[in-house]
Amino acid sequence: MKGKTYLEVGADGVAIITINNPPLNLLSVDVLLSLKNNTEQALLRDDVKAVVITGSKGKFSGGFDVTAFGKKGLSCFPSNLYDEARTTQLELIIGKHGKLGFWSIEFVTDILEAARKPFVAAIDGPALGGGLEIALACHARISTSSAVLGLPELRYGILPGLGGTQRLPRLVGLRKALEMILMSKLVNGDNARGMGLVDGISSADLLTTIARHWAKDILAHRRPWTVSLYRTDWLEPLPEAKMMLEHARVKSKKQAPNLKHPLVCIDVIEEGLVHGPRAALWKESKALHELQQSDTCRSLVYFFFAQQRTSKVPGITDMGLIPRKANTFAVVGGGILGSSIATALILSNYSVILKELDEKAMLAGIERVKVNLQDHVKQRKLAEVKLDKILSLCKGVLHYEDFREVDMVIEAVSGNISLKQRIFAELESYCPPHCILSSSTSMINLNLINERRNFQNRIVGTHFFGQAHLVPVLEIIRTEKTSPQVIVDLLAIGKKMRKTPVVVHNSSGSAINRMFIPYSQAAMMLVEHGVDLYQIDQAVAAFGMTMGPFRMMDFVGFEVATAMKVQFSKNFGERFNELSKLISAMQEDIQADETTRKGFYIYDGESKFTPNPDIKMYVNKARSISGLSIDYELMQLSDEETVEMILFPVVNEACCVLEDKIVVKASDLDVASVTGMGFPEYRGGIIFWADTLGPKYICSKLEKWSKTYGPFFKPCAYLAERASKESLGGEGQAKSQL
Ligand SMILES: C[C@H](O)CC(=O)SCCNC(=O)CCNC(=O)[C@H](O)C(C)(C)COP(=O)(O)OP(=O)(O)OC[C@H]1O[C@@H](n2cnc3c(N)ncnc32)[C@H](O)[C@@H]1OP(=O)(O)O
């Protein structure tokens, strides 16, 4: 039996039902059945006058066990995360007796919410998804300030399925409910109280006592007995509500045109407003049943676990090490990268000293940090009132003497290996013995920085791909000598910075760079052969990448892209011998960076961008340098074929990364591709997606292209081997997946 609930009846006539399925009290079939049995018992027993539902060990419930959702996956790559044991999904979604609406209507609505005894939810820790939906059906909710409440179902390609689409809008109003549901936004107890989602706040130790009194007060008519499903006082008038829903639809289609489930969810919410909540509950149950079988759900559930597991590194995180406290950081270099790292750190409440060579550069670095924070305010990621306080966490310095007390240094200067070696020599002599010494470079082999240092166990790479305060990933690059404690510390720091950590072995080029280079090179090669640059970006964005390859190159900056290119041709042989000349052709006139706001696109500073009108001239110039000619066959490529031609080389490079054992598990590359390169999460990540197409199909395409367009497309041994052994779908399947 996987979890259950306990029923305990007090002398005061209040029964406490405790959900117990550690560690998060997830809602398994067993938990739900036990909750239903105990609820029915409490209703039958004469000695029970009111009921409190709570969760054991300070955790209300993390919601449904999401391994129940999505279909069983197949993988030809090692370490993909689907397990075989997910047979209970139908029982969980539909119900014991195979009826739609069994849990949501027959139990939650018609037994729990319709009970003739008051039910109060006592919430501490997470009350998420189905967990919160059970609480919403209770007649009042008491929570701690730090409890975390939300309906994050859309994250998994489904929708709230225990009545959340109906009860939340009726408790907090449609506007706030849409924000919480469509953006999977979580709120803490205090905020939940402010918006009417919970009725009272209590300390953790008094939680059940207060909830108990509250339940008795409801019984004695001293507090309202609220049936959320039929409340209307918080709902906006119907015409206004319909406008909001239409606006949400338009926004959702714009942001995620390939995703169906947000639109289904909006329809279900609307059904409740137009035809009443009960009709909508049926629609919700049906929608959940259908959506949970979709490929989107399968990919998103896979991705959830892949992301969770990047911080589990065999041989390191299983050693029982405790992360050490880190309070003060030093960043060496106040350029674009250094200032963005400093911004990311102070936004996570760390104190930072930003070191530069002279006063002018130091002030410019601090100014960049300020501008980054102001951008956050403009994008409503930071409250304006907090800006000055956060900025005050960052101090400029000119001497290493100020590094005597820091816990970690991040070197972020552009420069050659000897400059970095000099910096690390200084760090070693000025920083305290516990201090972690890191380099944010991903292009210089850390062993070269390391080689003359005494404390090689403290040296590590911290690669924030692009701008650290914007990108949600932190690549932790370890050498043979890096101590496990340093990795454990960095995993904790990454978590506090809300970055998904991906731990990789030191090599030339991090895992994300290894995937980025073929992404950009394939696109530029197509352009040199005559394919329209902006058409490529459009096709790739329509596939779901956050940015097409050209927007991405502008974002990363030409200087970084060129440095990567040089590094790749040096280290990865024939694959990268003949790289595109497009950036070099443009670089004589343009530096895509913060000042010019120019690259393949022209940026107006307000996140609007338009094609660069001079691009044809640069393409012609690149073509004449490289000697490539127009290829009319390539110019006829469909969007689908364009996407394949750009992303299959990325799959190939990801396979090389696996072959080189740079990452410990294939799923880490899925996470790196999504969080670092903007690969669509709902396709599960680059390897997961490749798996759905089948390595045989990908390999055969690459082989064909390599005959015409050279070794850049040649499948690596790892991919070729899997293609010959495994067959996960031929061309027909591949086509339908794109
Ligand atoms: C029909 C309904 O409307 C549908 C639903 O209810 S959908 C489910 C909604 N619930 C969620 O999305 C919760 C997702 N979980 C989380 O956000 C976080 O785990 C949390 C905030 C609850 C707790 O965080 P934290 O204390 O750091 O614990 P965390 O390490 O994440 O999780 C502990 C373990 O539970 C697993 N887990 C967490 N939530 C899970 C879930 N909903 N299903 C299955 N496993 C889950 C984690 O993978 C982890 O497993 P591991 O020990 O093997 O690595």
Ligand as a Chemical Component Dictionary entry (heavy atoms), coordinates in Angstrom:
data_LIG
# 
_chem_comp.id                   LIG 
_chem_comp.type                 NON-POLYMER 
_chem_comp.pdbx_formal_charge   0 
_chem_comp.three_letter_code    LIG 
# 
loop_
_chem_comp_atom.comp_id 
_chem_comp_atom.atom_id 
_chem_comp_atom.alt_atom_id 
_chem_comp_atom.type_symbol 
_chem_comp_atom.charge 
_chem_comp_atom.model_Cartn_x 
_chem_comp_atom.model_Cartn_y 
_chem_comp_atom.model_Cartn_z 
_chem_comp_atom.pdbx_ordinal 
LIG C1  C1  C 0 -5.416 15.986 -10.831 1  
LIG C2  C2  C 0 -4.477 16.915 -10.163 2  
LIG O1  O1  O 0 -5.009 18.206 -10.375 3  
LIG C3  C3  C 0 -3.093 16.768 -10.735 4  
LIG C4  C4  C 0 -1.976 17.042 -9.776  5  
LIG O2  O2  O 0 -2.080 17.075 -8.579  6  
LIG S1  S1  S 0 -0.450 17.288 -10.537 7  
LIG C5  C5  C 0 0.716  17.361 -9.219  8  
LIG C6  C6  C 0 0.935  18.743 -8.692  9  
LIG N1  N1  N 0 2.037  18.723 -7.784  10 
LIG C7  C7  C 0 3.256  19.194 -8.109  11 
LIG O3  O3  O 0 3.476  19.684 -9.197  12 
LIG C8  C8  C 0 4.333  19.089 -7.064  13 
LIG C9  C9  C 0 5.715  18.942 -7.682  14 
LIG N2  N2  N 0 6.712  18.909 -6.645  15 
LIG C10 C10 C 0 7.356  20.014 -6.223  16 
LIG O4  O4  O 0 7.161  21.123 -6.690  17 
LIG C11 C11 C 0 8.361  19.816 -5.114  18 
LIG O5  O5  O 0 8.694  18.452 -5.064  19 
LIG C12 C12 C 0 7.818  20.256 -3.732  20 
LIG C13 C13 C 0 7.760  21.791 -3.665  21 
LIG C14 C14 C 0 6.433  19.698 -3.462  22 
LIG C15 C15 C 0 8.747  19.730 -2.622  23 
LIG O6  O6  O 0 10.074 20.107 -2.862  24 
LIG P1  P1  P 0 11.252 19.404 -2.015  25 
LIG O7  O7  O 0 10.882 19.420 -0.574  26 
LIG O8  O8  O 0 12.517 20.049 -2.446  27 
LIG O9  O9  O 0 11.207 17.877 -2.414  28 
LIG P2  P2  P 0 11.692 17.237 -3.769  29 
LIG O10 O10 O 0 13.114 16.814 -3.631  30 
LIG O11 O11 O 0 11.325 18.114 -4.908  31 
LIG O12 O12 O 0 10.754 15.946 -3.843  32 
LIG C16 C16 C 0 10.995 14.785 -3.055  33 
LIG C17 C17 C 0 10.790 13.569 -3.943  34 
LIG O13 O13 O 0 9.409  13.528 -4.372  35 
LIG C18 C18 C 0 9.336  13.478 -5.800  36 
LIG N3  N3  N 0 8.143  14.245 -6.193  37 
LIG C19 C19 C 0 7.853  15.505 -5.873  38 
LIG N4  N4  N 0 6.641  15.845 -6.345  39 
LIG C20 C20 C 0 6.168  14.759 -6.973  40 
LIG C21 C21 C 0 4.957  14.470 -7.660  41 
LIG N5  N5  N 0 3.942  15.368 -7.746  42 
LIG N6  N6  N 0 4.818  13.240 -8.182  43 
LIG C22 C22 C 0 5.778  12.305 -8.070  44 
LIG N7  N7  N 0 6.937  12.515 -7.415  45 
LIG C23 C23 C 0 7.124  13.736 -6.883  46 
LIG C24 C24 C 0 10.615 14.120 -6.251  47 
LIG O14 O14 O 0 10.945 13.700 -7.570  48 
LIG C25 C25 C 0 11.592 13.609 -5.229  49 
LIG O15 O15 O 0 11.907 12.273 -5.571  50 
LIG P3  P3  P 0 13.338 11.634 -5.203  51 
LIG O16 O16 O 0 13.439 11.672 -3.720  52 
LIG O17 O17 O 0 13.278 10.287 -5.811  53 
LIG O18 O18 O 0 14.327 12.522 -5.861  54 
# 
loop_
_chem_comp_bond.comp_id 
_chem_comp_bond.atom_id_1 
_chem_comp_bond.atom_id_2 
_chem_comp_bond.value_order 
_chem_comp_bond.pdbx_ordinal 
LIG C1  C2  SING 1  
LIG C2  O1  SING 2  
LIG C2  C3  SING 3  
LIG C3  C4  SING 4  
LIG C4  O2  DOUB 5  
LIG C4  S1  SING 6  
LIG S1  C5  SING 7  
LIG C5  C6  SING 8  
LIG C6  N1  SING 9  
LIG N1  C7  SING 10 
LIG C7  O3  DOUB 11 
LIG C7  C8  SING 12 
LIG C8  C9  SING 13 
LIG C9  N2  SING 14 
LIG N2  C10 SING 15 
LIG C10 O4  DOUB 16 
LIG C10 C11 SING 17 
LIG C11 O5  SING 18 
LIG C11 C12 SING 19 
LIG C12 C13 SING 20 
LIG C12 C14 SING 21 
LIG C12 C15 SING 22 
LIG C15 O6  SING 23 
LIG O6  P1  SING 24 
LIG P1  O7  DOUB 25 
LIG P1  O8  SING 26 
LIG P1  O9  SING 27 
LIG O9  P2  SING 28 
LIG P2  O10 DOUB 29 
LIG P2  O11 SING 30 
LIG P2  O12 SING 31 
LIG O12 C16 SING 32 
LIG C16 C17 SING 33 
LIG C17 O13 SING 34 
LIG C17 C25 SING 35 
LIG O13 C18 SING 36 
LIG C18 N3  SING 37 
LIG C18 C24 SING 38 
LIG N3  C19 SING 39 
LIG N3  C23 SING 40 
LIG C19 N4  DOUB 41 
LIG N4  C20 SING 42 
LIG C20 C21 SING 43 
LIG C20 C23 DOUB 44 
LIG C21 N5  SING 45 
LIG C21 N6  DOUB 46 
LIG N6  C22 SING 47 
LIG C22 N7  DOUB 48 
LIG N7  C23 SING 49 
LIG C24 O14 SING 50 
LIG C24 C25 SING 51 
LIG C25 O15 SING 52 
LIG O15 P3  SING 53 
LIG P3  O16 DOUB 54 
LIG P3  O17 SING 55 
LIG P3  O18 SING 56 
# 
